[in-house]
Amino acid sequence: MADVSHRPGDISGHPDAGEMRDRYARMMQTRGVTAVEELVILAGLYAAVSGWTVHFAAAKPELAISNLIVGIALAGLGLCMSMAPERSQDLNFVVLLLGAWLIVSPWVVSRDAGTGAILSNVITGACVCLFALTAGGLLMSKRRT
C-alpha cells in the first residue's frame, strides 16, 4: 500500500485544486447576478400567464399570446443566464428589449387593451428592464475588479 503524505479529506494536493478554487471564486463573484436573473425567470413566468390571471385572454387573445411567447422567452433566457452568468452580458440586451416590448405591446398588439392588461404589462416590462439593467451593471462592475 502506498504511503499517503496528506491527511484523509485534505484535497490541497489534488492536481485540480487550483482550478476548483478559481471556479468557485468566479461563481461567488456572480452570485448577485444570478439572483437578478432568477427574478427574470419569475417575471417571465408571470408574463406568460398574465393573460389568464389578469383575465384579458378572452377579450384580447392576441395580447395574451404575445405575453405567452415573450414570457416563455424571458424565462428561458433567465434560466440560461442564471446557469452561466459570466456569459450573459449579451443576453441582457435581449432581455431589455423584451421588457420594452412588454411595456409597449398593449398599444401595438391591441388598440384598446384595458386598464388591467396595460398595468400588468407596463409593471412587468418595467421590472424586466430594471432587472436587465441591474444585472448588466453588476456584470460590468465585476469585470472591472
MARDONU-878572 format. One record per residue (C-alpha): residue in three letters; y, x, z. Coordinates in steps of 0.02 Angstrom, whole numbers, always signed. Layout:
BEGIN
<ala; <Y; X; Z>>
...
This chain:
BEGIN
<met; <+0; +0; +0>>
<ala; <+172; +67; -47>>
<asp; <+298; +114; +85>>
<val; <+448; -3; +79>>
<ser; <+611; +80; +129>>
<his; <+710; -78; +167>>
<arg; <+690; -221; +289>>
<pro; <+599; -379; +235>>
<gly; <+727; -506; +171>>
<asp; <+855; -371; +126>>
<ile; <+893; -376; -60>>
<ser; <+1029; -244; -63>>
<gly; <+910; -127; -154>>
<his; <+868; -257; -286>>
<pro; <+918; -199; -461>>
<asp; <+1011; -363; -496>>
<ala; <+1105; -372; -330>>
<gly; <+1270; -315; -405>>
<glu; <+1260; -440; -546>>
<met; <+1217; -580; -424>>
<arg; <+1367; -533; -314>>
<asp; <+1483; -536; -466>>
<arg; <+1418; -704; -524>>
<tyr; <+1438; -778; -351>>
<ala; <+1617; -712; -342>>
<arg; <+1658; -791; -511>>
<met; <+1583; -955; -455>>
<met; <+1685; -955; -295>>
<gln; <+1846; -921; -392>>
<thr; <+1822; -1076; -499>>
<arg; <+1769; -1191; -356>>
<gly; <+1935; -1288; -360>>
<val; <+1925; -1308; -548>>
<thr; <+1751; -1381; -532>>
<ala; <+1814; -1509; -407>>
<val; <+1951; -1564; -526>>
<glu; <+1828; -1576; -670>>
<glu; <+1717; -1687; -565>>
<leu; <+1867; -1803; -546>>
<val; <+1875; -1808; -737>>
<ile; <+1694; -1868; -736>>
<leu; <+1737; -2009; -616>>
<ala; <+1892; -2058; -715>>
<gly; <+1789; -2059; -874>>
<leu; <+1657; -2170; -797>>
<tyr; <+1792; -2289; -737>>
<ala; <+1874; -2292; -908>>
<ala; <+1706; -2330; -987>>
<val; <+1675; -2483; -879>>
<ser; <+1856; -2538; -855>>
<gly; <+1846; -2670; -991>>
<trp; <+1717; -2762; -888>>
<thr; <+1784; -2725; -714>>
<val; <+1963; -2775; -757>>
<his; <+1895; -2920; -862>>
<phe; <+1979; -2889; -1029>>
<ala; <+1820; -2854; -1128>>
<ala; <+1802; -3034; -1187>>
<ala; <+1985; -3057; -1234>>
<lys; <+2011; -2883; -1307>>
<pro; <+1842; -2813; -1361>>
<glu; <+1921; -2679; -1471>>
<leu; <+2011; -2606; -1319>>
<ala; <+1853; -2615; -1214>>
<ile; <+1754; -2522; -1349>>
<ser; <+1892; -2391; -1363>>
<asn; <+1889; -2367; -1175>>
<leu; <+1698; -2357; -1176>>
<ile; <+1698; -2220; -1308>>
<val; <+1840; -2121; -1228>>
<gly; <+1764; -2142; -1055>>
<ile; <+1594; -2078; -1108>>
<ala; <+1678; -1931; -1196>>
<leu; <+1780; -1891; -1041>>
<ala; <+1627; -1900; -928>>
<gly; <+1530; -1786; -1046>>
<leu; <+1672; -1661; -1059>>
<gly; <+1697; -1663; -871>>
<leu; <+1512; -1630; -845>>
<cys; <+1513; -1485; -968>>
<met; <+1670; -1411; -892>>
<ser; <+1606; -1425; -713>>
<met; <+1447; -1334; -763>>
<ala; <+1544; -1189; -843>>
<pro; <+1723; -1194; -778>>
<glu; <+1764; -1018; -837>>
<arg; <+1739; -1077; -1017>>
<ser; <+1832; -1242; -1002>>
<gln; <+2009; -1188; -1045>>
<asp; <+1998; -1254; -1223>>
<leu; <+1914; -1416; -1171>>
<asn; <+2057; -1454; -1051>>
<phe; <+2169; -1484; -1202>>
<val; <+2045; -1611; -1270>>
<val; <+2039; -1698; -1101>>
<leu; <+2230; -1702; -1101>>
<leu; <+2230; -1783; -1273>>
<leu; <+2102; -1912; -1220>>
<gly; <+2207; -1953; -1066>>
<ala; <+2359; -1976; -1178>>
<trp; <+2255; -2090; -1290>>
<leu; <+2207; -2196; -1139>>
<ile; <+2393; -2217; -1100>>
<val; <+2445; -2274; -1274>>
<ser; <+2287; -2365; -1328>>
<pro; <+2333; -2537; -1259>>
<trp; <+2481; -2542; -1380>>
<val; <+2394; -2455; -1526>>
<val; <+2224; -2540; -1522>>
<ser; <+2277; -2709; -1456>>
<arg; <+2453; -2775; -1478>>
<asp; <+2459; -2891; -1327>>
<ala; <+2333; -2816; -1208>>
<gly; <+2386; -2899; -1046>>
<thr; <+2451; -2828; -884>>
<gly; <+2282; -2783; -808>>
<ala; <+2223; -2687; -959>>
<ile; <+2389; -2597; -979>>
<leu; <+2397; -2547; -795>>
<ser; <+2216; -2492; -793>>
<asn; <+2235; -2384; -948>>
<val; <+2403; -2309; -902>>
<ile; <+2350; -2263; -725>>
<thr; <+2181; -2195; -781>>
<gly; <+2259; -2099; -925>>
<ala; <+2394; -2026; -813>>
<cys; <+2262; -1970; -687>>
<val; <+2159; -1889; -826>>
<cys; <+2313; -1798; -892>>
<leu; <+2354; -1740; -715>>
<phe; <+2176; -1678; -689>>
<ala; <+2178; -1583; -855>>
<leu; <+2344; -1501; -816>>
<thr; <+2288; -1457; -640>>
<ala; <+2125; -1380; -700>>
<gly; <+2217; -1284; -836>>
<gly; <+2343; -1218; -709>>
<leu; <+2205; -1167; -589>>
<leu; <+2112; -1077; -728>>
<met; <+2269; -986; -784>>
<ser; <+2308; -930; -607>>
<lys; <+2129; -870; -583>>
<arg; <+2138; -769; -744>>
<arg; <+2295; -680; -684>>
<thr; <+2210; -622; -524>>
